């Protein structure tokens, strides 16, 4: 599993902020003769008043990472490949 992208981009104005969070993970599972490669992506956007704290950015990134990891755990294609090859 490779973490290809994990980014929180924040834009501030005088009275508000917007925060875009992106995560991309690539999973590779291979045997001697077969290979499964798939990328999983998550995006989230939030807006609010005042400024953003480091803790707010951490929470946003961790929540998105958790959601993408849950998608990987529920991926039927991956489950099928694993069951057939391992």
DSSP file (Angstrom, degrees, kcal/mol; ACC not computed):
  #  RESIDUE AA STRUCTURE BP1 BP2  ACC     N-H-->O    O-->H-N    N-H-->O    O-->H-N    TCO  KAPPA ALPHA  PHI   PSI    X-CA   Y-CA   Z-CA
    1    1 A X              0   0    0      0, 0.0     2,-0.4     0, 0.0    26,-0.2   0.000 360.0 360.0 360.0 129.1    0.0    0.0    0.0
    2    2 A X  E     -A   26   0A   0     24,-3.0    24,-2.9     0, 0.0     2,-0.9  -0.970 360.0-139.5-120.5 131.3    1.4    3.4   -1.0
    3    3 A X  E     +A   25   0A   0     -2,-0.4    22,-0.2    22,-0.2     3,-0.1  -0.808  26.7 174.0 -86.6 108.0    0.1    6.8    0.1
    4    4 A X  E     +     0   0A   0     20,-2.3     2,-0.3    -2,-0.9    21,-0.2   0.805  63.6   9.1 -87.6 -32.0    0.3    8.8   -3.1
    5    5 A X  E     +A   24   0A   0     19,-1.8    19,-2.5     2,-0.0    -1,-0.3  -0.978  50.2 164.9-153.5 134.5   -1.3   12.0   -1.8
    6    6 A X  E     +A   23   0A   0     -2,-0.3     2,-0.4    17,-0.2    17,-0.2  -0.780  27.5 157.1-149.0 101.6   -2.5   13.4    1.6
    7    7 A X  E     -A   22   0A   0     15,-2.6    15,-2.8    -2,-0.3     2,-0.5  -0.986  29.9-167.4-138.3 135.9   -3.1   17.1    1.4
    8    8 A X  E     -A   21   0A   0     -2,-0.4     2,-0.5    13,-0.2    13,-0.2  -0.981  15.5-168.4-119.3 116.6   -5.2   19.6    3.3
    9    9 A X  E     -A   20   0A   0     11,-3.3    11,-2.9    -2,-0.5     2,-0.4  -0.921   4.2-169.1-109.3 124.9   -5.4   22.9    1.4
   10   10 A X  E     -A   19   0A   0     -2,-0.5     2,-0.5     9,-0.2     9,-0.2  -0.941   8.3-167.7-118.4 132.9   -6.8   25.9    3.4
   11   11 A X  E     -A   18   0A   0      7,-2.6     7,-2.1    -2,-0.4     2,-0.3  -0.983  13.2-160.2-118.2 127.6   -7.9   29.3    2.0
   12   12 A X  E     +A   17   0A   0     -2,-0.5     2,-0.3     5,-0.2     5,-0.2  -0.792  13.5 176.5-107.0 146.6   -8.5   32.1    4.5
   13   13 A X        -     0   0    0      3,-2.6     5,-0.0    -2,-0.3    -2,-0.0  -0.739  52.4 -85.0-127.3-174.4  -10.5   35.3    4.1
   14   14 A X  S    S+     0   0    0     -2,-0.3    37,-0.0     1,-0.2     3,-0.0   0.896 123.1  15.1 -61.6 -41.8  -11.1   37.9    6.8
   15   15 A X  S    S+     0   0    0     34,-0.1    35,-1.5    35,-0.1     2,-0.3   0.394 126.7  25.2-117.1   2.1  -14.2   36.2    8.3
   16   16 A X  E     - B   0  49A   0     33,-0.3    -3,-2.6     2,-0.0     2,-0.3  -0.914  54.5-148.3-154.1 177.8  -14.1   32.6    6.9
   17   17 A X  E     -AB  12  48A   0     31,-2.4    31,-2.0    -2,-0.3     2,-0.4  -0.978   5.1-151.1-148.0 159.0  -12.1   29.7    5.6
   18   18 A X  E     -AB  11  47A   0     -7,-2.1    -7,-2.6    -2,-0.3     2,-0.4  -0.991  12.6-161.8-130.8 145.4  -12.5   26.8    3.2
   19   19 A X  E     -AB  10  46A   0     27,-3.2    27,-2.2    -2,-0.4     2,-0.5  -0.985   4.6-168.0-133.2 123.2  -10.6   23.6    3.5
   20   20 A X  E     -AB   9  45A   0    -11,-2.9   -11,-3.3    -2,-0.4     2,-0.4  -0.947   8.7-167.4-110.7 127.9  -10.1   21.0    0.8
   21   21 A X  E     -AB   8  44A   0     23,-3.1    23,-2.3    -2,-0.5     2,-0.4  -0.958   5.5-177.0-118.9 131.8   -8.8   17.6    1.8
   22   22 A X  E     +AB   7  43A   0    -15,-2.8   -15,-2.6    -2,-0.4     2,-0.4  -0.985   5.3 178.2-130.9 139.2   -7.5   15.0   -0.7
   23   23 A X  E     -AB   6  42A   0     19,-2.4    19,-2.7    -2,-0.4     2,-0.4  -0.999   1.9-179.2-137.9 135.8   -6.2   11.4   -0.1
   24   24 A X  E     -AB   5  41A   0    -19,-2.5   -20,-2.3    -2,-0.4   -19,-1.8  -0.979   4.2-178.9-137.7 126.1   -5.0    8.9   -2.7
   25   25 A X  E     -AB   3  40A   0     15,-2.8    15,-3.3    -2,-0.4     2,-0.5  -0.971  12.7-154.4-123.7 136.0   -3.8    5.4   -1.9
   26   26 A X  E     -AB   2  39A   0    -24,-2.9   -24,-3.0    -2,-0.4     2,-0.5  -0.948   9.8-162.0-110.2 129.4   -2.5    2.8   -4.3
   27   27 A X  E     - B   0  38A   0     11,-2.9    11,-2.1    -2,-0.5     2,-0.5  -0.930   5.7-172.8-112.2 131.9   -2.8   -0.9   -3.3
   28   28 A X  E     + B   0  37A   0     -2,-0.5     2,-0.4     9,-0.2     9,-0.2  -0.989   6.5 174.7-125.6 123.7   -0.8   -3.6   -5.0
   29   29 A X  E     + B   0  36A   0      7,-2.7     7,-3.5    -2,-0.5     2,-0.4  -0.998  15.4 170.9-125.4 127.6   -1.4   -7.3   -4.3
   30   30 A X  E     - B   0  35A   0     -2,-0.4     5,-0.2     5,-0.2     2,-0.2  -0.988  22.6-168.3-143.3 149.8    0.6   -9.8   -6.3
   31   31 A X        -     0   0    0      3,-3.1    55,-0.1    -2,-0.4    54,-0.0  -0.478  55.5 -81.6-111.6-170.6    1.4  -13.4   -6.6
   32   32 A X  S    S+     0   0    0     -2,-0.2     3,-0.1     1,-0.2    -2,-0.0   0.783 128.7  18.8 -67.1 -24.5    4.1  -15.0   -8.8
   33   33 A X  S    S+     0   0    0      1,-0.1     2,-0.3     0, 0.0    -1,-0.2   0.476 120.8  53.6-126.0  -3.6    1.8  -14.8  -11.8
   34   34 A X        -     0   0    0     51,-0.1    -3,-3.1     2,-0.0     2,-0.4  -0.963  54.8-166.2-135.7 152.5   -1.0  -12.3  -11.0
   35   35 A X  E     -B   30   0A   0     -2,-0.3     2,-0.5    -5,-0.2    -5,-0.2  -0.997   5.8-163.5-141.6 134.1   -1.1   -8.7   -9.9
   36   36 A X  E     +B   29   0A   0     -7,-3.5    -7,-2.7    -2,-0.4     2,-0.4  -0.977  15.8 174.1-116.5 121.0   -3.9   -6.5   -8.6
   37   37 A X  E     +B   28   0A   0     -2,-0.5     2,-0.3    -9,-0.2    -9,-0.2  -0.996   5.8 159.7-129.9 129.9   -3.4   -2.8   -8.6
   38   38 A X  E     -B   27   0A   0    -11,-2.1   -11,-2.9    -2,-0.4     2,-0.4  -0.992  27.6-142.2-150.7 141.8   -6.0   -0.2   -7.7
   39   39 A X  E     -B   26   0A   0     -2,-0.3     2,-0.4   -13,-0.2   -13,-0.2  -0.866  12.4-160.2-104.9 138.8   -6.1    3.4   -6.6
   40   40 A X  E     -B   25   0A   0    -15,-3.3   -15,-2.8    -2,-0.4     2,-0.4  -0.969  10.9-169.2-119.4 131.3   -8.5    4.7   -4.0
   41   41 A X  E     -B   24   0A   0     -2,-0.4     2,-0.4   -17,-0.2   -17,-0.2  -0.939   8.8-174.6-127.1 143.2   -9.3    8.4   -3.8
   42   42 A X  E     -B   23   0A   0    -19,-2.7   -19,-2.4    -2,-0.4     2,-0.4  -0.998   2.3-177.5-135.2 142.4  -11.1   10.5   -1.2
   43   43 A X  E     +B   22   0A   0     -2,-0.4     2,-0.3   -21,-0.2   -21,-0.2  -0.997   3.5 175.5-137.7 140.9  -12.0   14.2   -1.3
   44   44 A X  E     -B   21   0A   0    -23,-2.3   -23,-3.1    -2,-0.4     2,-0.4  -0.995   8.6-165.4-144.5 148.2  -13.7   16.4    1.2
   45   45 A X  E     +B   20   0A   0     -2,-0.3     2,-0.3   -25,-0.2   -25,-0.2  -0.992  10.1 173.0-133.4 140.3  -14.5   20.0    1.5
   46   46 A X  E     -B   19   0A   0    -27,-2.2   -27,-3.2    -2,-0.4     2,-0.3  -0.988  10.3-163.7-144.0 155.8  -15.6   22.1    4.4
   47   47 A X  E     +B   18   0A   0     -2,-0.3     2,-0.3   -29,-0.2   -29,-0.2  -0.951  17.9 153.8-134.8 154.7  -16.2   25.8    5.1
   48   48 A X  E     -B   17   0A   0    -31,-2.0   -31,-2.4    -2,-0.3     2,-0.2  -0.986  40.6 -82.0-167.4 174.6  -16.5   27.7    8.3
   49   49 A X  E    S+B   16   0A   0     -2,-0.3   -33,-0.3   -33,-0.2   -34,-0.1  -0.492  87.8   3.5 -84.7 158.9  -16.1   31.0   10.2
   50   50 A X  S    S-     0   0    0    -35,-1.5   -37,-0.2    -2,-0.2    -2,-0.2  -0.124 104.8 -37.3  62.7-158.0  -12.9   32.3   11.6
   51   51 A X        -     0   0    0    -39,-0.1     2,-0.4   -37,-0.0   -34,-0.1  -0.445  56.1-111.6 -97.1 170.4   -9.6   30.5   11.0
   52   52 A X        -     0   0    0     -2,-0.1     2,-0.2   -36,-0.1    -2,-0.0  -0.835  26.3-142.2-102.9 136.5   -8.7   26.8   11.0
   53   53 A X     >  -     0   0    0     -2,-0.4     4,-1.9     1,-0.1     5,-0.2  -0.524  25.8-112.5 -90.8 164.2   -6.6   25.2   13.7
   54   54 A X  H  > S+     0   0    0      1,-0.2     4,-2.4     2,-0.2     5,-0.2   0.876 120.6  56.0 -59.9 -37.6   -4.0   22.5   13.2
   55   55 A X  H  > S+     0   0    0      2,-0.2     4,-2.6     1,-0.2    -1,-0.2   0.882 104.0  52.7 -63.9 -38.5   -6.3   20.2   15.1
   56   56 A X  H  > S+     0   0    0      2,-0.2     4,-2.2     1,-0.2    -1,-0.2   0.907 110.9  46.9 -62.9 -41.6   -9.1   20.9   12.6
   57   57 A X  H  X S+     0   0    0     -4,-1.9     4,-2.4     2,-0.2    -2,-0.2   0.898 112.0  50.8 -66.5 -39.8   -6.8   20.0    9.7
   58   58 A X  H  X S+     0   0    0     -4,-2.4     4,-2.8     2,-0.2     5,-0.2   0.915 110.7  48.7 -63.0 -44.0   -5.7   16.9   11.5
   59   59 A X  H  X S+     0   0    0     -4,-2.6     4,-2.5     2,-0.2     5,-0.2   0.916 111.4  50.0 -63.1 -43.4   -9.2   15.8   12.1
   60   60 A X  H  X S+     0   0    0     -4,-2.2     4,-2.0     2,-0.2    -2,-0.2   0.927 114.2  44.1 -61.8 -45.6  -10.2   16.4    8.5
   61   61 A X  H  X S+     0   0    0     -4,-2.4     4,-2.6     2,-0.2    -2,-0.2   0.923 114.5  48.6 -66.7 -44.7   -7.3   14.4    7.1
   62   62 A X  H  X S+     0   0    0     -4,-2.8     4,-2.4     1,-0.2    -2,-0.2   0.892 110.9  51.0 -63.4 -39.5   -7.7   11.5    9.6
   63   63 A X  H  X S+     0   0    0     -4,-2.5     4,-2.0    -5,-0.2    -1,-0.2   0.909 112.5  46.0 -64.1 -41.9  -11.5   11.3    8.9
   64   64 A X  H  X S+     0   0    0     -4,-2.0     4,-2.4    -5,-0.2    -2,-0.2   0.908 111.5  51.4 -69.4 -41.0  -10.8   11.1    5.2
   65   65 A X  H  X S+     0   0    0     -4,-2.6     4,-2.6     1,-0.2     5,-0.2   0.920 110.0  50.6 -59.3 -43.2   -8.0    8.5    5.6
   66   66 A X  H  X S+     0   0    0     -4,-2.4     4,-2.1     1,-0.2    -1,-0.2   0.909 109.7  50.3 -61.7 -41.9  -10.4    6.4    7.7
   67   67 A X  H  X S+     0   0    0     -4,-2.0     4,-1.9     2,-0.2    -1,-0.2   0.910 111.9  47.1 -64.2 -42.2  -13.1    6.6    5.0
   68   68 A X  H  X S+     0   0    0     -4,-2.4     4,-2.1     2,-0.2    -2,-0.2   0.903 111.3  51.1 -67.4 -40.4  -10.7    5.6    2.2
   69   69 A X  H  X S+     0   0    0     -4,-2.6     4,-2.2     1,-0.2    -1,-0.2   0.864 108.7  52.1 -64.7 -35.1   -9.4    2.7    4.3
   70   70 A X  H  X S+     0   0    0     -4,-2.1     4,-1.5     2,-0.2    -1,-0.2   0.883 106.8  53.3 -66.8 -37.6  -12.9    1.6    4.9
   71   71 A X  H  X S+     0   0    0     -4,-1.9     4,-0.5     2,-0.2    -2,-0.2   0.908 109.1  49.3 -60.5 -41.8  -13.6    1.7    1.2
   72   72 A X  H >< S+     0   0    0     -4,-2.1     3,-1.2     1,-0.2    -2,-0.2   0.925 109.0  51.9 -63.1 -44.1  -10.5   -0.6    0.7
   73   73 A X  H 3< S+     0   0    0     -4,-2.2    -1,-0.2     1,-0.3    -2,-0.2   0.799 114.2  43.7 -63.6 -28.7  -11.7   -3.0    3.3
   74   74 A X  H 3< S+     0   0    0     -4,-1.5     2,-0.5    -5,-0.1    -1,-0.3   0.413  80.9 126.2 -96.1   1.0  -15.1   -3.2    1.6
   75   75 A X    <X  -     0   0    0     -3,-1.2     4,-2.2    -4,-0.5     5,-0.1  -0.465  44.2-163.0 -68.5 113.9  -13.8   -3.5   -2.0
   76   76 A X  H  > S+     0   0    0     -2,-0.5     4,-2.6     1,-0.2     5,-0.2   0.844  87.4  56.3 -68.4 -34.5  -15.3   -6.6   -3.5
   77   77 A X  H  > S+     0   0    0      2,-0.2     4,-2.3     1,-0.2    -1,-0.2   0.925 110.2  45.3 -63.0 -43.6  -12.8   -6.8   -6.3
   78   78 A X  H  > S+     0   0    0      2,-0.2     4,-2.8     1,-0.2    -2,-0.2   0.922 112.4  51.2 -64.8 -44.3   -9.9   -6.9   -3.8
   79   79 A X  H  X S+     0   0    0     -4,-2.2     4,-2.6     1,-0.2    -2,-0.2   0.913 110.8  48.7 -59.5 -44.1  -11.7   -9.5   -1.7
   80   80 A X  H  X S+     0   0    0     -4,-2.6     4,-2.2     2,-0.2    -1,-0.2   0.925 111.8  48.7 -63.0 -45.4  -12.3  -11.7   -4.7
   81   81 A X  H  X S+     0   0    0     -4,-2.3     4,-1.6     1,-0.2    -2,-0.2   0.927 113.1  47.7 -60.3 -45.5   -8.6  -11.4   -5.8
   82   82 A X  H  X S+     0   0    0     -4,-2.8     4,-2.2     1,-0.2    -2,-0.2   0.921 112.4  48.6 -62.9 -44.5   -7.4  -12.2   -2.3
   83   83 A X  H  < S+     0   0    0     -4,-2.6    -1,-0.2     1,-0.2    -2,-0.2   0.863 115.8  43.8 -64.5 -35.9   -9.8  -15.2   -1.9
   84   84 A X  H  < S+     0   0    0     -4,-2.2    -1,-0.2    -5,-0.2    -2,-0.2   0.726 125.5  29.5 -81.6 -21.7   -8.8  -16.6   -5.3
   85   85 A X  H  <        0   0    0     -4,-1.6    -2,-0.2    -3,-0.2    -3,-0.2   0.552 360.0 360.0-120.7  -9.9   -5.0  -16.1   -5.0
   86   86 A X     <        0   0    0     -4,-2.2    -3,-0.2    -5,-0.2    -2,-0.1   0.400 360.0 360.0-126.4 360.0   -4.0  -16.3   -1.3
